[in-house]
C-alpha cells in the first residue's frame, strides 16, 4: 500500500491531516524518500522548505 504525502510540505502522512501544515490535500504519486532528523543542519530540509523532523518525499506529482 502506498503511503500518502502532503502536497504542500511533502511530509509522509499517516493520519487524515498533515501534522505540519494542517492540510488534507494528499498525493499517492510520489518518489524519493528522505528522513530528516535535524532540519536546521540539513541541506535537503532547506531545499524542501522543511523545518520539522520527519519523513518526506523528494518529488510529489
Ligand atoms: Zn503538509
PDB file of the backbone (N, CA, C, O) and the ligand in Angstrom, with CONECT records:
HET     ZN  A 101       1
ATOM      1  N   UNK A   1       0.840  -1.195   0.000  1.00  0.00           N
ATOM      2  CA  UNK A   1       0.000   0.000   0.000  1.00  0.00           C
ATOM      3  C   UNK A   1       0.880   1.252   0.000  1.00  0.00           C
ATOM      4  O   UNK A   1       1.793   1.392   0.813  1.00  0.00           O
ATOM      5  N   UNK A   2       0.584   2.140  -0.917  1.00  0.00           N
ATOM      6  CA  UNK A   2       1.371   3.369  -0.998  1.00  0.00           C
ATOM      7  C   UNK A   2       0.967   4.330   0.120  1.00  0.00           C
ATOM      8  O   UNK A   2      -0.215   4.517   0.410  1.00  0.00           O
ATOM      9  N   UNK A   3       1.959   4.917   0.720  1.00  0.00           N
ATOM     10  CA  UNK A   3       1.655   5.930   1.726  1.00  0.00           C
ATOM     11  C   UNK A   3       1.328   7.240   1.031  1.00  0.00           C
ATOM     12  O   UNK A   3       1.726   7.471  -0.110  1.00  0.00           O
ATOM     13  N   UNK A   4       0.603   8.086   1.730  1.00  0.00           N
ATOM     14  CA  UNK A   4       0.248   9.363   1.115  1.00  0.00           C
ATOM     15  C   UNK A   4       1.137  10.483   1.634  1.00  0.00           C
ATOM     16  O   UNK A   4       1.671  10.447   2.742  1.00  0.00           O
ATOM     17  N   UNK A   5       1.263  11.478   0.765  1.00  0.00           N
ATOM     18  CA  UNK A   5       2.196  12.559   1.022  1.00  0.00           C
ATOM     19  C   UNK A   5       1.450  13.891   0.920  1.00  0.00           C
ATOM     20  O   UNK A   5       0.644  14.097   0.013  1.00  0.00           O
ATOM     21  N   UNK A   6       1.727  14.772   1.847  1.00  0.00           N
ATOM     22  CA  UNK A   6       1.132  16.111   1.819  1.00  0.00           C
ATOM     23  C   UNK A   6       1.631  16.872   0.600  1.00  0.00           C
ATOM     24  O   UNK A   6       2.837  16.946   0.363  1.00  0.00           O
ATOM     25  N   UNK A   7       0.712  17.438  -0.172  1.00  0.00           N
ATOM     26  CA  UNK A   7       1.118  18.163  -1.384  1.00  0.00           C
ATOM     27  C   UNK A   7       1.801  19.489  -1.060  1.00  0.00           C
ATOM     28  O   UNK A   7       2.548  20.014  -1.885  1.00  0.00           O
ATOM     29  N   UNK A   8       1.558  20.027   0.114  1.00  0.00           N
ATOM     30  CA  UNK A   8       2.134  21.318   0.464  1.00  0.00           C
ATOM     31  C   UNK A   8       3.575  21.195   0.954  1.00  0.00           C
ATOM     32  O   UNK A   8       4.456  21.923   0.498  1.00  0.00           O
ATOM     33  N   UNK A   9       3.811  20.271   1.884  1.00  0.00           N
ATOM     34  CA  UNK A   9       5.136  20.232   2.502  1.00  0.00           C
ATOM     35  C   UNK A   9       5.872  18.925   2.236  1.00  0.00           C
ATOM     36  O   UNK A   9       6.999  18.752   2.701  1.00  0.00           O
ATOM     37  N   UNK A  10       5.256  17.997   1.496  1.00  0.00           N
ATOM     38  CA  UNK A  10       5.878  16.725   1.100  1.00  0.00           C
ATOM     39  C   UNK A  10       6.046  15.751   2.247  1.00  0.00           C
ATOM     40  O   UNK A  10       6.721  14.735   2.081  1.00  0.00           O
ATOM     41  N   UNK A  11       5.471  16.014   3.384  1.00  0.00           N
ATOM     42  CA  UNK A  11       5.601  15.091   4.503  1.00  0.00           C
ATOM     43  C   UNK A  11       4.766  13.831   4.266  1.00  0.00           C
ATOM     44  O   UNK A  11       3.648  13.905   3.757  1.00  0.00           O
ATOM     45  N   UNK A  12       5.318  12.680   4.639  1.00  0.00           N
ATOM     46  CA  UNK A  12       4.578  11.430   4.558  1.00  0.00           C
ATOM     47  C   UNK A  12       3.638  11.361   5.757  1.00  0.00           C
ATOM     48  O   UNK A  12       4.074  11.372   6.908  1.00  0.00           O
ATOM     49  N   UNK A  13       2.350  11.291   5.468  1.00  0.00           N
ATOM     50  CA  UNK A  13       1.325  11.465   6.494  1.00  0.00           C
ATOM     51  C   UNK A  13       0.568  10.156   6.702  1.00  0.00           C
ATOM     52  O   UNK A  13       0.175   9.496   5.740  1.00  0.00           O
ATOM     53  N   UNK A  14       0.369   9.791   7.958  1.00  0.00           N
ATOM     54  CA  UNK A  14      -0.390   8.589   8.271  1.00  0.00           C
ATOM     55  C   UNK A  14      -1.835   8.900   8.659  1.00  0.00           C
ATOM     56  O   UNK A  14      -2.723   8.076   8.441  1.00  0.00           O
ATOM     57  N   UNK A  15      -2.075  10.056   9.221  1.00  0.00           N
ATOM     58  CA  UNK A  15      -3.429  10.402   9.648  1.00  0.00           C
ATOM     59  C   UNK A  15      -4.226  11.063   8.530  1.00  0.00           C
ATOM     60  O   UNK A  15      -3.900  10.930   7.351  1.00  0.00           O
ATOM     61  N   UNK A  16      -5.276  11.776   8.922  1.00  0.00           N
ATOM     62  CA  UNK A  16      -6.158  12.401   7.938  1.00  0.00           C
ATOM     63  C   UNK A  16      -5.715  13.816   7.591  1.00  0.00           C
ATOM     64  O   UNK A  16      -6.081  14.356   6.547  1.00  0.00           O
ATOM     65  N   UNK A  17      -4.923  14.409   8.479  1.00  0.00           N
ATOM     66  CA  UNK A  17      -4.492  15.789   8.289  1.00  0.00           C
ATOM     67  C   UNK A  17      -2.979  15.858   8.488  1.00  0.00           C
ATOM     68  O   UNK A  17      -2.431  15.219   9.385  1.00  0.00           O
ATOM     69  N   UNK A  18      -2.320  16.635   7.647  1.00  0.00           N
ATOM     70  CA  UNK A  18      -0.879  16.807   7.806  1.00  0.00           C
ATOM     71  C   UNK A  18      -0.579  17.488   9.133  1.00  0.00           C
ATOM     72  O   UNK A  18      -1.128  18.554   9.412  1.00  0.00           O
ATOM     73  N   UNK A  19       0.292  16.888   9.970  1.00  0.00           N
ATOM     74  CA  UNK A  19       0.579  17.483  11.278  1.00  0.00           C
ATOM     75  C   UNK A  19       1.393  18.771  11.192  1.00  0.00           C
ATOM     76  O   UNK A  19       1.458  19.534  12.156  1.00  0.00           O
ATOM     77  N   UNK A  20       2.008  19.010  10.046  1.00  0.00           N
ATOM     78  CA  UNK A  20       2.859  20.193   9.913  1.00  0.00           C
ATOM     79  C   UNK A  20       2.039  21.403   9.473  1.00  0.00           C
ATOM     80  O   UNK A  20       2.063  22.443  10.131  1.00  0.00           O
ATOM     81  N   UNK A  21       1.322  21.272   8.375  1.00  0.00           N
ATOM     82  CA  UNK A  21       0.652  22.458   7.829  1.00  0.00           C
ATOM     83  C   UNK A  21      -0.868  22.348   7.885  1.00  0.00           C
ATOM     84  O   UNK A  21      -1.567  23.222   7.373  1.00  0.00           O
ATOM     85  N   UNK A  22      -1.393  21.276   8.506  1.00  0.00           N
ATOM     86  CA  UNK A  22      -2.836  21.110   8.710  1.00  0.00           C
ATOM     87  C   UNK A  22      -3.616  21.014   7.400  1.00  0.00           C
ATOM     88  O   UNK A  22      -4.827  21.235   7.371  1.00  0.00           O
ATOM     89  N   UNK A  23      -2.916  20.686   6.327  1.00  0.00           N
ATOM     90  CA  UNK A  23      -3.599  20.496   5.052  1.00  0.00           C
ATOM     91  C   UNK A  23      -4.117  19.068   4.966  1.00  0.00           C
ATOM     92  O   UNK A  23      -3.613  18.176   5.648  1.00  0.00           O
ATOM     93  N   UNK A  24      -5.119  18.857   4.133  1.00  0.00           N
ATOM     94  CA  UNK A  24      -5.600  17.496   3.908  1.00  0.00           C
ATOM     95  C   UNK A  24      -5.598  17.175   2.419  1.00  0.00           C
ATOM     96  O   UNK A  24      -6.411  16.383   1.943  1.00  0.00           O
ATOM     97  N   UNK A  25      -4.680  17.795   1.691  1.00  0.00           N
ATOM     98  CA  UNK A  25      -4.532  17.539   0.266  1.00  0.00           C
ATOM     99  C   UNK A  25      -3.318  16.631   0.065  1.00  0.00           C
ATOM    100  O   UNK A  25      -2.176  17.057   0.238  1.00  0.00           O
ATOM    101  N   UNK A  26      -3.578  15.378  -0.302  1.00  0.00           N
ATOM    102  CA  UNK A  26      -2.504  14.388  -0.358  1.00  0.00           C
ATOM    103  C   UNK A  26      -2.336  13.826  -1.759  1.00  0.00           C
ATOM    104  O   UNK A  26      -3.238  13.899  -2.592  1.00  0.00           O
ATOM    105  N   UNK A  27      -1.161  13.266  -1.996  1.00  0.00           N
ATOM    106  CA  UNK A  27      -0.895  12.561  -3.243  1.00  0.00           C
ATOM    107  C   UNK A  27      -0.293  11.203  -2.918  1.00  0.00           C
ATOM    108  O   UNK A  27       0.490  11.070  -1.978  1.00  0.00           O
ATOM    109  N   UNK A  28      -0.663  10.195  -3.703  1.00  0.00           N
ATOM    110  CA  UNK A  28      -0.004   8.898  -3.575  1.00  0.00           C
ATOM    111  C   UNK A  28       0.986   8.668  -4.700  1.00  0.00           C
ATOM    112  O   UNK A  28       1.587   7.599  -4.810  1.00  0.00           O
ATOM    113  N   UNK A  29       1.148   9.686  -5.535  1.00  0.00           N
ATOM    114  CA  UNK A  29       2.056   9.586  -6.663  1.00  0.00           C
ATOM    115  C   UNK A  29       3.320  10.386  -6.340  1.00  0.00           C
ATOM    116  O   UNK A  29       3.450  11.556  -6.701  1.00  0.00           O
ATOM    117  N   UNK A  30       4.241   9.719  -5.649  1.00  0.00           N
ATOM    118  CA  UNK A  30       5.445  10.419  -5.218  1.00  0.00           C
ATOM    119  C   UNK A  30       6.639   9.477  -5.329  1.00  0.00           C
ATOM    120  O   UNK A  30       6.482   8.261  -5.443  1.00  0.00           O
ATOM    121  N   UNK A  31       7.827  10.057  -5.294  1.00  0.00           N
ATOM    122  CA  UNK A  31       9.027   9.230  -5.361  1.00  0.00           C
ATOM    123  C   UNK A  31      10.132   9.866  -4.537  1.00  0.00           C
ATOM    124  O   UNK A  31      10.114  11.064  -4.255  1.00  0.00           O
ATOM    125  N   UNK A  32      11.084   9.045  -4.163  1.00  0.00           N
ATOM    126  CA  UNK A  32      12.169   9.517  -3.322  1.00  0.00           C
ATOM    127  C   UNK A  32      11.701   9.578  -1.885  1.00  0.00           C
ATOM    128  O   UNK A  32      10.557   9.938  -1.609  1.00  0.00           O
ATOM    129  N   UNK A  33      12.581   9.229  -0.979  1.00  0.00           N
ATOM    130  CA  UNK A  33      12.201   9.107   0.417  1.00  0.00           C
ATOM    131  C   UNK A  33      13.355   9.607   1.254  1.00  0.00           C
ATOM    132  O   UNK A  33      14.494   9.174   1.078  1.00  0.00           O
ATOM    133  N   UNK A  34      13.065  10.508   2.157  1.00  0.00           N
ATOM    134  CA  UNK A  34      14.133  11.042   2.985  1.00  0.00           C
ATOM    135  C   UNK A  34      13.632  11.212   4.411  1.00  0.00           C
ATOM    136  O   UNK A  34      12.502  11.642   4.647  1.00  0.00           O
ATOM    137  N   UNK A  35      14.502  10.864   5.357  1.00  0.00           N
ATOM    138  CA  UNK A  35      14.185  11.081   6.763  1.00  0.00           C
ATOM    139  C   UNK A  35      15.009  12.273   7.237  1.00  0.00           C
ATOM    140  O   UNK A  35      16.238  12.256   7.179  1.00  0.00           O
ATOM    141  N   UNK A  36      14.334  13.283   7.696  1.00  0.00           N
ATOM    142  CA  UNK A  36      15.017  14.478   8.189  1.00  0.00           C
ATOM    143  C   UNK A  36      14.972  14.460   9.708  1.00  0.00           C
ATOM    144  O   UNK A  36      13.906  14.503  10.322  1.00  0.00           O
ATOM    145  N   UNK A  37      16.164  14.395  10.296  1.00  0.00           N
ATOM    146  CA  UNK A  37      16.251  14.312  11.752  1.00  0.00           C
ATOM    147  C   UNK A  37      16.563  15.683  12.344  1.00  0.00           C
ATOM    148  O   UNK A  37      16.018  16.069  13.378  1.00  0.00           O
ATOM    149  N   UNK A  38      17.444  16.404  11.674  1.00  0.00           N
ATOM    150  CA  UNK A  38      17.864  17.715  12.166  1.00  0.00           C
ATOM    151  C   UNK A  38      17.700  18.753  11.055  1.00  0.00           C
ATOM    152  O   UNK A  38      18.649  19.039  10.324  1.00  0.00           O
ATOM    153  N   UNK A  39      16.500  19.314  10.930  1.00  0.00           N
ATOM    154  CA  UNK A  39      16.208  20.211   9.795  1.00  0.00           C
ATOM    155  C   UNK A  39      17.142  21.410   9.704  1.00  0.00           C
ATOM    156  O   UNK A  39      17.411  21.909   8.612  1.00  0.00           O
ATOM    157  N   UNK A  40      17.636  21.873  10.850  1.00  0.00           N
ATOM    158  CA  UNK A  40      18.463  23.078  10.839  1.00  0.00           C
ATOM    159  C   UNK A  40      19.829  22.830  10.191  1.00  0.00           C
ATOM    160  O   UNK A  40      20.475  23.759   9.707  1.00  0.00           O
ATOM    161  N   UNK A  41      20.253  21.573  10.190  1.00  0.00           N
ATOM    162  CA  UNK A  41      21.554  21.252   9.618  1.00  0.00           C
ATOM    163  C   UNK A  41      21.424  20.336   8.408  1.00  0.00           C
ATOM    164  O   UNK A  41      22.348  19.584   8.096  1.00  0.00           O
ATOM    165  N   UNK A  42      20.298  20.393   7.736  1.00  0.00           N
ATOM    166  CA  UNK A  42      20.064  19.516   6.600  1.00  0.00           C
ATOM    167  C   UNK A  42      19.855  20.319   5.329  1.00  0.00           C
ATOM    168  O   UNK A  42      18.953  21.152   5.240  1.00  0.00           O
ATOM    169  N   UNK A  43      20.715  20.050   4.340  1.00  0.00           N
ATOM    170  CA  UNK A  43      20.573  20.731   3.050  1.00  0.00           C
ATOM    171  C   UNK A  43      19.275  20.315   2.363  1.00  0.00           C
ATOM    172  O   UNK A  43      18.641  21.111   1.669  1.00  0.00           O
ATOM    173  N   UNK A  44      18.891  19.051   2.569  1.00  0.00           N
ATOM    174  CA  UNK A  44      17.651  18.566   1.939  1.00  0.00           C
ATOM    175  C   UNK A  44      16.449  19.276   2.543  1.00  0.00           C
ATOM    176  O   UNK A  44      15.531  19.681   1.829  1.00  0.00           O
ATOM    177  N   UNK A  45      16.462  19.424   3.857  1.00  0.00           N
ATOM    178  CA  UNK A  45      15.374  20.132   4.534  1.00  0.00           C
ATOM    179  C   UNK A  45      15.276  21.562   4.029  1.00  0.00           C
ATOM    180  O   UNK A  45      14.182  22.084   3.815  1.00  0.00           O
ATOM    181  N   UNK A  46      16.427  22.185   3.842  1.00  0.00           N
ATOM    182  CA  UNK A  46      16.454  23.553   3.348  1.00  0.00           C
ATOM    183  C   UNK A  46      15.835  23.626   1.955  1.00  0.00           C
ATOM    184  O   UNK A  46      15.053  24.526   1.648  1.00  0.00           O
ATOM    185  N   UNK A  47      16.207  22.648   1.116  1.00  0.00           N
ATOM    186  CA  UNK A  47      15.703  22.629  -0.251  1.00  0.00           C
ATOM    187  C   UNK A  47      14.195  22.381  -0.295  1.00  0.00           C
ATOM    188  O   UNK A  47      13.485  22.949  -1.124  1.00  0.00           O
ATOM    189  N   UNK A  48      13.722  21.529   0.604  1.00  0.00           N
ATOM    190  CA  UNK A  48      12.295  21.219   0.626  1.00  0.00           C
ATOM    191  C   UNK A  48      11.492  22.278   1.378  1.00  0.00           C
ATOM    192  O   UNK A  48      10.263  22.293   1.309  1.00  0.00           O
ATOM    193  N   UNK A  49      12.173  23.150   2.086  1.00  0.00           N
ATOM    194  CA  UNK A  49      11.474  24.148   2.886  1.00  0.00           C
ATOM    195  C   UNK A  49      10.852  23.551   4.134  1.00  0.00           C
ATOM    196  O   UNK A  49       9.781  23.971   4.573  1.00  0.00           O
ATOM    197  N   UNK A  50      11.544  22.556   4.708  1.00  0.00           N
ATOM    198  CA  UNK A  50      11.023  21.806   5.844  1.00  0.00           C
ATOM    199  C   UNK A  50      11.699  22.299   7.117  1.00  0.00           C
ATOM    200  O   UNK A  50      12.918  22.468   7.137  1.00  0.00           O
ATOM    201  N   UNK A  51      10.931  22.535   8.183  1.00  0.00           N
ATOM    202  CA  UNK A  51      11.572  22.936   9.433  1.00  0.00           C
ATOM    203  C   UNK A  51      11.179  22.031  10.600  1.00  0.00           C
ATOM    204  O   UNK A  51      11.424  22.362  11.760  1.00  0.00           O
ATOM    205  N   UNK A  52      10.566  20.879  10.283  1.00  0.00           N
ATOM    206  CA  UNK A  52      10.248  19.908  11.338  1.00  0.00           C
ATOM    207  C   UNK A  52      10.806  18.545  10.950  1.00  0.00           C
ATOM    208  O   UNK A  52      10.757  18.165   9.780  1.00  0.00           O
ATOM    209  N   UNK A  53      11.340  17.800  11.930  1.00  0.00           N
ATOM    210  CA  UNK A  53      11.846  16.459  11.627  1.00  0.00           C
ATOM    211  C   UNK A  53      10.717  15.545  11.182  1.00  0.00           C
ATOM    212  O   UNK A  53       9.562  15.725  11.568  1.00  0.00           O
ATOM    213  N   UNK A  54      11.066  14.567  10.370  1.00  0.00           N
ATOM    214  CA  UNK A  54      10.047  13.616   9.928  1.00  0.00           C
ATOM    215  C   UNK A  54      10.449  12.943   8.628  1.00  0.00           C
ATOM    216  O   UNK A  54      11.587  13.065   8.175  1.00  0.00           O
ATOM    217  N   UNK A  55       9.511  12.240   8.042  1.00  0.00           N
ATOM    218  CA  UNK A  55       9.754  11.550   6.785  1.00  0.00           C
ATOM    219  C   UNK A  55       9.112  12.338   5.653  1.00  0.00           C
ATOM    220  O   UNK A  55       7.959  12.760   5.744  1.00  0.00           O
ATOM    221  N   UNK A  56       9.881  12.529   4.586  1.00  0.00           N
ATOM    222  CA  UNK A  56       9.400  13.351   3.484  1.00  0.00           C
ATOM    223  C   UNK A  56       9.673  12.685   2.136  1.00  0.00           C
ATOM    224  O   UNK A  56      10.597  11.885   1.990  1.00  0.00           O
ATOM    225  N   UNK A  57       8.852  13.037   1.170  1.00  0.00           N
ATOM    226  CA  UNK A  57       9.073  12.597  -0.206  1.00  0.00           C
ATOM    227  C   UNK A  57       9.829  13.685  -0.949  1.00  0.00           C
ATOM    228  O   UNK A  57       9.609  14.876  -0.729  1.00  0.00           O
ATOM    229  N   UNK A  58      10.726  13.256  -1.834  1.00  0.00           N
ATOM    230  CA  UNK A  58      11.517  14.238  -2.584  1.00  0.00           C
ATOM    231  C   UNK A  58      10.695  14.860  -3.725  1.00  0.00           C
ATOM    232  O   UNK A  58      10.758  16.064  -3.977  1.00  0.00           O
ATOM    233  N   UNK A  59       9.933  14.011  -4.397  1.00  0.00           N
ATOM    234  CA  UNK A  59       9.142  14.503  -5.521  1.00  0.00           C
ATOM    235  C   UNK A  59       7.691  14.092  -5.364  1.00  0.00           C
ATOM    236  O   UNK A  59       7.388  12.930  -5.092  1.00  0.00           O
ATOM    237  N   UNK A  60       6.798  15.051  -5.537  1.00  0.00           N
ATOM    238  CA  UNK A  60       5.358  14.779  -5.461  1.00  0.00           C
ATOM    239  C   UNK A  60       4.709  15.325  -6.716  1.00  0.00           C
ATOM    240  O   UNK A  60       4.938  16.474  -7.095  1.00  0.00           O
ATOM    241  N   UNK A  61       3.895  14.495  -7.363  1.00  0.00           N
ATOM    242  CA  UNK A  61       3.212  14.947  -8.567  1.00  0.00           C
ATOM    243  C   UNK A  61       1.753  15.256  -8.269  1.00  0.00           C
ATOM    244  O   UNK A  61       1.010  15.653  -9.167  1.00  0.00           O
TER     245      UNK A  61
HETATM  246 ZN    ZN A 101       1.923  19.377   4.999  1.00  0.00          ZN
END
